[in-house]
Amino acid sequence: MYELKTLLPQFDIKLPTCMYNLKNVSLSADPTTSTSSVSCSASEFSSSINLRKSIPCALDLDFLGRQIQHLLKDETVSVVIRQDKIIQQLQGLKTQLGKIRAGLGICGKTVQHSTAFQDGRKEVSLQDIVINGHPNFIPYALLALKNAWRDLYTVNVKTFIHSTMADIGPAARKFEAEMDKIPVNNALPNINVTLIWKNCEHMEMISSPTMYVPIYGEVNVIRYLGRVGPTEYRYEGSPLCNEIDLVLDICYQLLRCSTHKAQVAMVRLLDKRLKQQYFGGSQMSVADIGVHSSLIRIPTITDKDLTPALLAWRKRAKLVTQI
């Protein structure tokens, strides 16, 4: 090969002593060998090429493939082990949550039932619900429904006190005692209701555990329970559907009257809607539950404010609701 001349002359460079010394990677392994004097003949170069051809290649693809498979197998085994460990931890967490749920007595599984309507619609499995209510506005409709549905449906109510309430008062405690007296039949379709005494302006019900979409007002809660409760109290297919909704709307306005005069005026409207033994016809309906609960929640309305027809109706309704 041709011998190349040194392009740059050799200079004595004095390196500073304030810096670290780095190895010169451009130098050959033998520092005594000069790069300018390295030369090779054509015969020597050819012989070196033939020598390299006789040496087997260091990259063995079969061996490399076995190594990769071995590494992948080890990684897969480790992933499976970690997955089993996570599943065991989740199972232990589920067991702990089950013990906590059993200790608190809430959020238990309900007896889910699914039926089909005549028009092909399917009934969605009923979820547990949570109701936030103020002790000054006791939801007597829950007590009435639990009594009225005793042989058809089970309303299992558990009460708790929110941190915003120091005391719920004697009326709320009496309501809880009356609720506990009614037996629970787990053989019937049931719904678990968690009633939380809370310092809130309006009664609200949460029917979905994953989506906070509350239903405000006791009347609207009655409508919801009437749609998912026993078929005997579902009024959407009844000819008196609009009449029942109208009575419930009057109850909603009655509970929001600010004067006794306005309350008496709403009572007169209820008297006009009572055309048969009950507001829903010859059988008791959720409209009667709403009216009965509303009259109990307003102590300023006495027997003097009720017409003879309403007084006779209240006696019949009390036999069913027992409140």
CORCORZI-V966008 format. One record per residue. N is the residue number from 1. RES is the residue in three letters. SS is DSSP state (2 for helix, 1 for strand, 0 for the rest). PSI is psi in degrees with one decimal (999 if undefined). Layout:
N&RES&SS&PSI / N&RES&SS&PSI
This chain:
1&MET&0&164.9 / 2&TYR&0&147.5 / 3&GLU&0&126.6 / 4&LEU&0&143.4 / 5&LYS&0&155.2 / 6&THR&0&122.5 / 7&LEU&0&-38.2 / 8&LEU&0&130.6 / 9&PRO&0&160.4 / 10&GLN&0&123.9 / 11&PHE&0&145.2 / 12&ASP&0&106.8 / 13&ILE&0&124.7 / 14&LYS&0&116.0 / 15&LEU&0&145.5 / 16&PRO&0&149.4 / 17&THR&0&-4.4 / 18&CYS&0&2.5 / 19&MET&0&161.2 / 20&TYR&0&146.7 / 21&ASN&0&126.4 / 22&LEU&0&142.5 / 23&LYS&0&139.4 / 24&ASN&0&107.4 / 25&VAL&0&-11.8 / 26&SER&0&-12.2 / 27&LEU&0&153.2 / 28&SER&0&172.0 / 29&ALA&0&-32.9 / 30&ASP&0&108.3 / 31&PRO&0&-17.9 / 32&THR&0&-14.2 / 33&THR&0&130.6 / 34&SER&0&130.5 / 35&THR&2&-21.7 / 36&SER&2&-21.3 / 37&SER&2&8.8 / 38&VAL&0&125.4 / 39&SER&0&160.6 / 40&CYS&0&135.0 / 41&SER&0&164.4 / 42&ALA&2&-36.2 / 43&SER&2&-41.4 / 44&GLU&2&-38.1 / 45&PHE&2&-39.6 / 46&SER&2&-40.3 / 47&SER&2&-35.3 / 48&SER&2&-34.6 / 49&ILE&2&-44.3 / 50&ASN&2&-35.2 / 51&LEU&2&-40.1 / 52&ARG&2&-31.6 / 53&LYS&2&-31.3 / 54&SER&2&-17.1 / 55&ILE&0&128.6 / 56&PRO&0&151.6 / 57&CYS&0&138.0 / 58&ALA&0&-18.9 / 59&LEU&0&97.7 / 60&ASP&0&108.3 / 61&LEU&2&-37.7 / 62&ASP&2&-44.6 / 63&PHE&2&-40.1 / 64&LEU&2&-39.3 / 65&GLY&2&-40.8 / 66&ARG&2&-37.4 / 67&GLN&2&-42.3 / 68&ILE&2&-43.3 / 69&GLN&2&-38.8 / 70&HIS&2&-42.0 / 71&LEU&2&-41.9 / 72&LEU&2&-37.6 / 73&LYS&2&-43.7 / 74&ASP&2&-40.1 / 75&GLU&2&-39.9 / 76&THR&2&-42.2 / 77&VAL&2&-42.2 / 78&SER&2&-36.7 / 79&VAL&2&-41.4 / 80&VAL&2&-40.1 / 81&ILE&2&-43.4 / 82&ARG&2&-38.0 / 83&GLN&2&-42.9 / 84&ASP&2&-37.9 / 85&LYS&2&-40.4 / 86&ILE&2&-40.1 / 87&ILE&2&-39.7 / 88&GLN&2&-39.6 / 89&GLN&2&-40.3 / 90&LEU&2&-37.6 / 91&GLN&2&-39.7 / 92&GLY&2&-38.6 / 93&LEU&2&-39.2 / 94&LYS&2&-39.3 / 95&THR&2&-41.2 / 96&GLN&2&-42.5 / 97&LEU&2&-35.6 / 98&GLY&2&-39.3 / 99&LYS&2&-39.7 / 100&ILE&2&-42.0 / 101&ARG&2&-42.1 / 102&ALA&2&-35.3 / 103&GLY&2&-37.3 / 104&LEU&2&-23.9 / 105&GLY&0&26.2 / 106&ILE&0&169.1 / 107&CYS&0&31.8 / 108&GLY&0&164.0 / 109&LYS&0&137.1 / 110&THR&0&164.1 / 111&VAL&0&101.5 / 112&GLN&0&133.3 / 113&HIS&0&146.0 / 114&SER&0&122.2 / 115&THR&0&167.7 / 116&ALA&1&138.0 / 117&PHE&0&170.1 / 118&GLN&0&-28.9 / 119&ASP&0&9.4 / 120&GLY&0&-8.5 / 121&ARG&0&144.6 / 122&LYS&1&142.3 / 123&GLU&0&132.7 / 124&VAL&0&141.0 / 125&SER&0&135.8 / 126&LEU&0&133.1 / 127&GLN&0&158.8 / 128&ASP&0&148.3 / 129&ILE&1&157.9 / 130&VAL&1&132.2 / 131&ILE&1&126.6 / 132&ASN&1&123.8 / 133&GLY&1&151.5 / 134&HIS&0&141.1 / 135&PRO&0&-21.7 / 136&ASN&0&-13.5 / 137&PHE&0&72.2 / 138&ILE&0&130.0 / 139&PRO&0&79.5 / 140&TYR&2&-15.4 / 141&ALA&2&-33.0 / 142&LEU&2&-42.2 / 143&LEU&2&-39.7 / 144&ALA&2&-43.2 / 145&LEU&2&-38.5 / 146&LYS&2&-36.6 / 147&ASN&2&-43.7 / 148&ALA&2&-30.9 / 149&TRP&0&18.1 / 150&ARG&0&-39.9 / 151&ASP&0&0.3 / 152&LEU&0&-35.2 / 153&TYR&0&150.0 / 154&THR&1&123.2 / 155&VAL&1&104.4 / 156&ASN&1&108.5 / 157&VAL&1&126.5 / 158&LYS&1&133.9 / 159&THR&1&144.6 / 160&PHE&1&160.0 / 161&ILE&1&126.2 / 162&HIS&0&158.9 / 163&SER&0&-16.8 / 164&THR&0&-7.8 / 165&MET&0&123.6 / 166&ALA&0&-39.4 / 167&ASP&0&142.6 / 168&ILE&0&-14.9 / 169&GLY&2&165.2 / 170&PRO&2&-33.0 / 171&ALA&2&-42.1 / 172&ALA&2&-38.4 / 173&ARG&2&-36.8 / 174&LYS&2&-38.9 / 175&PHE&2&-42.3 / 176&GLU&2&-40.6 / 177&ALA&2&-41.5 / 178&GLU&2&-34.9 / 179&MET&2&-39.2 / 180&ASP&2&-22.3 / 181&LYS&2&-26.0 / 182&ILE&0&121.5 / 183&PRO&0&154.4 / 184&VAL&0&124.6 / 185&ASN&0&102.7 / 186&ASN&0&-11.0 / 187&ALA&0&-20.5 / 188&LEU&0&158.0 / 189&PRO&0&138.1 / 190&ASN&1&163.8 / 191&ILE&1&135.1 / 192&ASN&1&122.5 / 193&VAL&1&125.8 / 194&THR&1&110.3 / 195&LEU&1&119.2 / 196&ILE&1&117.9 / 197&TRP&1&118.1 / 198&LYS&0&151.5 / 199&ASN&0&79.6 / 200&CYS&0&154.5 / 201&GLU&0&-42.8 / 202&HIS&0&149.4 / 203&MET&0&131.4 / 204&GLU&1&145.1 / 205&MET&1&135.1 / 206&ILE&1&116.8 / 207&SER&0&-11.4 / 208&SER&0&126.3 / 209&PRO&0&-16.1 / 210&THR&0&-11.1 / 211&MET&0&118.5 / 212&TYR&0&87.2 / 213&VAL&0&88.5 / 214&PRO&0&155.4 / 215&ILE&1&119.3 / 216&TYR&1&143.0 / 217&GLY&0&139.5 / 218&GLU&2&-35.8 / 219&VAL&2&-41.9 / 220&ASN&2&-32.2 / 221&VAL&2&-40.1 / 222&ILE&2&-42.8 / 223&ARG&2&-43.8 / 224&TYR&2&-49.4 / 225&LEU&2&-32.9 / 226&GLY&2&-29.1 / 227&ARG&2&-26.0 / 228&VAL&2&-4.9 / 229&GLY&0&-155.3 / 230&PRO&0&150.6 / 231&THR&2&-25.2 / 232&GLU&2&-21.2 / 233&TYR&2&9.2 / 234&ARG&0&117.8 / 235&TYR&0&3.1 / 236&GLU&0&-31.5 / 237&GLY&0&3.9 / 238&SER&0&148.1 / 239&PRO&0&-21.1 / 240&LEU&0&24.5 / 241&CYS&2&-48.7 / 242&ASN&2&-33.9 / 243&GLU&2&-42.6 / 244&ILE&2&-42.0 / 245&ASP&2&-38.2 / 246&LEU&2&-43.4 / 247&VAL&2&-41.1 / 248&LEU&2&-34.4 / 249&ASP&2&-37.9 / 250&ILE&2&-39.4 / 251&CYS&2&-40.0 / 252&TYR&2&-43.1 / 253&GLN&2&-35.5 / 254&LEU&2&-40.9 / 255&LEU&0&-13.6 / 256&ARG&0&10.6 / 257&CYS&0&135.3 / 258&SER&0&-14.7 / 259&THR&0&156.7 / 260&HIS&2&-33.3 / 261&LYS&2&-42.0 / 262&ALA&2&-34.7 / 263&GLN&2&-43.4 / 264&VAL&2&-36.3 / 265&ALA&2&-38.5 / 266&MET&2&-34.8 / 267&VAL&2&-37.3 / 268&ARG&2&-36.0 / 269&LEU&2&-37.2 / 270&LEU&2&-37.6 / 271&ASP&2&-35.4 / 272&LYS&2&-26.5 / 273&ARG&2&-12.1 / 274&LEU&0&88.7 / 275&LYS&0&-15.7 / 276&GLN&0&-160.6 / 277&GLN&0&-35.5 / 278&TYR&1&168.0 / 279&PHE&0&-21.1 / 280&GLY&0&16.4 / 281&GLY&1&-141.5 / 282&SER&0&-12.1 / 283&GLN&0&151.9 / 284&MET&0&143.5 / 285&SER&0&-178.0 / 286&VAL&2&-21.6 / 287&ALA&2&-40.9 / 288&ASP&2&-36.0 / 289&ILE&2&-43.6 / 290&GLY&2&-44.1 / 291&VAL&2&-45.2 / 292&HIS&2&-44.4 / 293&SER&2&-38.3 / 294&SER&2&-41.3 / 295&LEU&2&-34.2 / 296&ILE&2&-35.7 / 297&ARG&2&-13.7 / 298&ILE&0&90.9 / 299&PRO&0&-16.2 / 300&THR&0&-17.3 / 301&ILE&0&113.2 / 302&THR&0&-177.5 / 303&ASP&2&-26.5 / 304&LYS&2&-26.3 / 305&ASP&2&-10.4 / 306&LEU&0&144.2 / 307&THR&0&163.1 / 308&PRO&2&-35.6 / 309&ALA&2&-39.9 / 310&LEU&2&-35.9 / 311&LEU&2&-42.1 / 312&ALA&2&-38.6 / 313&TRP&2&-40.8 / 314&ARG&2&-34.1 / 315&LYS&2&-41.8 / 316&ARG&2&-40.8 / 317&ALA&2&-31.9 / 318&LYS&2&-29.9 / 319&LEU&2&-29.1 / 320&VAL&2&-46.9 / 321&THR&2&-26.4 / 322&GLN&0&33.6 / 323&ILE&0&999
